Amino acid sequence: MSRLPIIAFASLAVATVGAFFVTQHLKVTTPLISGFPAPTPSWINPVDGKLCRGVDHRRMMVSFYLQHRSDDVDVYVVDQSGAIVRTLALGRHMRRGVRKPDGVFFWNGREDNGQVAPDGVYYVRVALIHQGRTADISNQSGALPITVRTSPPRPKVVSVSPALIPQGEGDQTVRITYTGNQHQGTTILLYRTDLPGSPVVKRFDAAGGAHSAVWDGKIQGRPAPQGTYLVGLQVTDRACNTGRFPLVVPPAPGTTPHAGVTVRYLAAEPPLRPVPAGSQTTVYVDARQQPYRWALRRAGSKKVLAKGTTSHYALNLKVPSGRAGMYQLALRSGGNRTVVPIVASVPAVTHEPRVLVVLPALTWQGLNPVDDDGDGVPDTLENADSIALDRPLANGFPAGAVDEAGLLAYLDKTDRSYDVTTDVGLTSGFGPGLQGHTGVILAGSLRWLPGSLMSTLRAYAANGGHVVSIGTDSMLRSVTVAAQHALRPTKPAAADPFGAKPGPVVLHSNNLITVIRDGLGIFSQTSGAFPGFHDYQPIPSVAAPGKVESEAGATTSAPSIVGYRLERGIVVDIGLIGFGSSLAHNVDAQELTNSLWKMLSR
């Protein structure tokens, strides 16, 4: 026999014996290795491992010593089928009873080919070459596993019940159920989502292995403030991977169903359409079944016109007879207060005033932070959500309505005769319409309007009607109104229905607003300047066929008051923030309003 076949045979025999050492686990009466050789840590993440409670989860270490005699060892990482995944040592000599440095081994979670080992369970196998034995790193219960886990837990809130608190007798307890915590301890996070930034307002821990937790409805030991809350979860697994629900805050639409809870102590839902003066109307009041007091005043007046005490959900009111206008319904239950607007129009049997004021009820509801679907995030048109129109005003009197009430209070003070409706009333055909009025005031920001109403407004001006728009960012977005819902809000267009192209809002300007030109004569009774306005929206251009004839602004290129002819009608845009409220004291704003009233009335 030649030497080459003999060498080949010997190599094959060695490989076979080596394989036998690796794959066979012989039962022995005494341990081969010792030193409590548990893999540490037993869970690792070779991709994105971190230090967690002082433990480095990027790699595993195992150490042991030979109990009976010195030997050369092979050390492997094997998977659950026994296949070798990684070779940690080949033929390393270990002296009997010496742990360091002989018996210290590391595994970084990678295979022999450098690839990351798949997520799963692995074991450390030791082959004692000269003793012809193998042993898995074990304890009395069996082989000790090493778990590779590169993906974080995926916790998820399943339900939050009840979704509206407090319930009867002031019960604020909320039960939260969840899955995906991998039997680990879970941190419950409460986000207040109706405030900017969605801050975490409370966190508390639930026991490991549990799939439910209870929130007592309190924050810092006191009942949670009224608002919208999202229940979040945070779970850290044994490999120090942290999983969160939701992944980001605010969450993507549709990713947090049934994870919300609304805290409400007092809120009211007024009608969004005008109520004829002298008629009955119903305001729905949610005082959580507690008694409440109410008082009705005309906007801008302190005089109480009607009042009462009740605990009924449906509050039936008689709107005062006489003039059209805005009323404020103030409610109080315990230490909770709210105010909502009620819009009164001139009864149909009465001679119609020449000027119609349109209030932005769609904006009131479009910015109203109410969670319609229980996902823990307010549904608003601003967030591109579809919303219900029959819902309470969470924050009471809308922020913009203060300015609108200031305008109406000034018209009342100067004995102007006008009628009132809302954009919802115009859309539904309920209450006074545009026809029969020589002028229309669009009071406040009508941020969203149905496309059909935009077309109607433009046609009204083109056919000889006069329009004054007081507000910023107005009439640039469309929305569909159907079945008491506002649906599919659009992004802002470049121009409003009349062709005006507003620019970005300017804040905290120190430049004085002055008259640039006045072909329409609307500034003739003013001083030629409008002091006190530091926030405004410029209207640098108007599309044809609009012809600008009057302008006032901080610069000639950025006018914030613009008057222009649109075919047979006249349109005036006032982009001064707070203009309506300023009418209580600003003489130039008053004189401009007086001039515009003459234009609207003729």
Stockholm file with secondary structure:
# STOCKHOLM 1.0

chainA/1-602         MSRLPIIAFASLAVATVGAFFVTQHLKVTTPLISGFPAPTPSWINPVDGKLCRGVDHRRMMVSFYLQHRSDDVDVYVVDQSGAIVRTLALGRHMRRGVRKPDGVFFWNGREDNGQVAPDGVYYVRVALIHQGRTADISNQSGALPITVRTSPPRPKVVSVSPALIPQGEGDQTVRITYTGNQHQGTTILLYRTDLPGSPVVKRFDAAGGAHSAVWDGKIQGRPAPQGTYLVGLQVTDRACNTGRFPLVVPPAPGTTPHAGVTVRYLAAEPPLRPVPAGSQTTVYVDARQQPYRWALRRAGSKKVLAKGTTSHYALNLKVPSGRAGMYQLALRSGGNRTVVPIVASVPAVTHEPRVLVVLPALTWQGLNPVDDDGDGVPDTLENADSIALDRPLANGFPAGAVDEAGLLAYLDKTDRSYDVTTDVGLTSGFGPGLQGHTGVILAGSLRWLPGSLMSTLRAYAANGGHVVSIGTDSMLRSVTVAAQHALRPTKPAAADPFGAKPGPVVLHSNNLITVIRDGLGIFSQTSGAFPGFHDYQPIPSVAAPGKVESEAGATTSAPSIVGYRLERGIVVDIGLIGFGSSLAHNVDAQELTNSLWKMLSR
#=GR chainA/1-602 SS CCHHHHHHHHHHHHHHHHHHHHHCCCCCSSCSEESCCCCBSSEECTTTCCEETTEETTSEEEECEESSSCEEEEEEEEETTCCEEEEEEEEEEECBTCCTTTTEEEECSBCTTSCBCCSEEEEEEEEETTTTEEEESEETTEECCEEECCSCCCCEEEEEECSEECCGGGCCCEEEEEECCTTSCEEEEEEETTSTTCCEEEEEEECTTCSEEEECSEETTEECCSEEEEEEEEEECTTSCEEEESSSSSCCTTSSTTCEEEECSCEEECCSSCEETTSEEEEEEESTTCCEEEEEEETTCCCEEEEEEECCSEEEEECCSSSCEEEEEEEEETTEEEEEEEEEECCTTSCCCSEEEEECHHHHHHTCCBCSSSSSSCBCTTTTCCEESSSCBTTSSCTTHHHHHHHHHHHHHTTCCEEEEEHHHHHHTCSCCSTTCSEEEEESCCCEECHHHHHHHHHHHHTTCEEEEESSSCSCEECEEETTEEECCCCCCSSCTTCEECCCCBCSCCSCEEEEEETTCTTTTSCSEETTCCCBCCCCEECTTCEEEEEEESSTTSEEEEEEEETTEEEEEECBTTHHHHTTTCHHHHHHHHHHHHHHHC
#=GC SS_cons         CCHHHHHHHHHHHHHHHHHHHHHCCCCCSSCSEESCCCCBSSEECTTTCCEETTEETTSEEEECEESSSCEEEEEEEEETTCCEEEEEEEEEEECBTCCTTTTEEEECSBCTTSCBCCSEEEEEEEEETTTTEEEESEETTEECCEEECCSCCCCEEEEEECSEECCGGGCCCEEEEEECCTTSCEEEEEEETTSTTCCEEEEEEECTTCSEEEECSEETTEECCSEEEEEEEEEECTTSCEEEESSSSSCCTTSSTTCEEEECSCEEECCSSCEETTSEEEEEEESTTCCEEEEEEETTCCCEEEEEEECCSEEEEECCSSSCEEEEEEEEETTEEEEEEEEEECCTTSCCCSEEEEECHHHHHHTCCBCSSSSSSCBCTTTTCCEESSSCBTTSSCTTHHHHHHHHHHHHHTTCCEEEEEHHHHHHTCSCCSTTCSEEEEESCCCEECHHHHHHHHHHHHTTCEEEEESSSCSCEECEEETTEEECCCCCCSSCTTCEECCCCBCSCCSCEEEEEETTCTTTTSCSEETTCCCBCCCCEECTTCEEEEEEESSTTSEEEEEEEETTEEEEEECBTTHHHHTTTCHHHHHHHHHHHHHHHC
//
